[in-house]
């Protein structure tokens, strides 16, 4: 779907006339998909989002916040839109047609020979997850992991979580696969071959979400199939 949406964006001319200012909150810790450099979005999702907003007639201004603060600021009208926040957390907002899939996995050290095929397999393991995993992952899965595991905790910083896994202080790390690999390389914390990925979760689908229905409708109109 991303490639189809990208093709639609390339074919669409830029909107002529004054563009509508739009404050966009980007959750932190989502490299390499989307991150900000000098307040401009980078990564494959970031470039796609930025191009789509401009072509739909917006003049976006981007801000980085932890995901809970993004929700709070959207609710308080301090930003106008966000991406990569579960729509269930934003019942007051309006979902667009733009979406992006994340693949979350259970990551373990290869030399530990841990194979995780179902949630019952987490029994007696120390688990570290990304912040708000308990609201982002499938409820039945994450609830069973939290109650079955020897210990469970959530930490914001990806590099801190990888260091805990690498040092053996935890047995399992829950992470989006490309995010893990990006930070592994960025902080020189080992090679991918040192780690096993058991992707037993369904992909998370995140949408571009607007606070204002008129903003959402303007965006969707721009990419509506002719």
Helices and strands as residue ranges (DSSP letters): H 2-11, E 20-27, E 35-37, E 40-42, H 43-55, E 58-65, H 67-75, E 81-83, G 87-89, E 94-102, E 104-109, G 110-112, G 119-122, E 126-130, H 133-136, H 139-148, E 151-155, H 158-167, E 172-176, H 177-186, G 192-194, E 195-198, E 204-210, H 213-223
